[in-house]
Amino acid sequence: MDSKYSIQENDWAGWLEVPTSAPGWAASPVMITGVFPLKTGQGRLSLDFIQPLSPGGGLNRPGFVGGPNS
């Protein structure tokens, strides 16, 4: 699949959390602070990001792992 979307440090992105931890808080902007390939051959990444809008206040979320079917 060809994709024009890129994730880079110091970029803002939209975040959608499913299932959400609190009603009404599923979507938030996030500031990407780190992008690291996991070298699994499956296109998976480890992301560090700051989520400024969350129920308990801003969150620094290092080491989130994502990729196809994660």
Rosetta blueprint (number, residue, H / E / L):
1 M L
2 D L
3 S L
4 K L
5 Y L
6 S L
7 I L
8 Q L
9 E L
10 N L
11 D L
12 W E
13 A E
14 G E
15 W E
16 L E
17 E L
18 V L
19 P L
20 T L
21 S L
22 A L
23 P L
24 G L
25 W L
26 A L
27 A E
28 S E
29 P E
30 V E
31 M E
32 I E
33 T E
34 G E
35 V E
36 F E
37 P E
38 L L
39 K L
40 T L
41 G L
42 Q L
43 G L
44 R L
45 L E
46 S E
47 L E
48 D E
49 F E
50 I E
51 Q E
52 P L
53 L L
54 S L
55 P L
56 G L
57 G L
58 G L
59 L E
60 N E
61 R E
62 P E
63 G E
64 F E
65 V E
66 G E
67 G L
68 P L
69 N L
70 S L
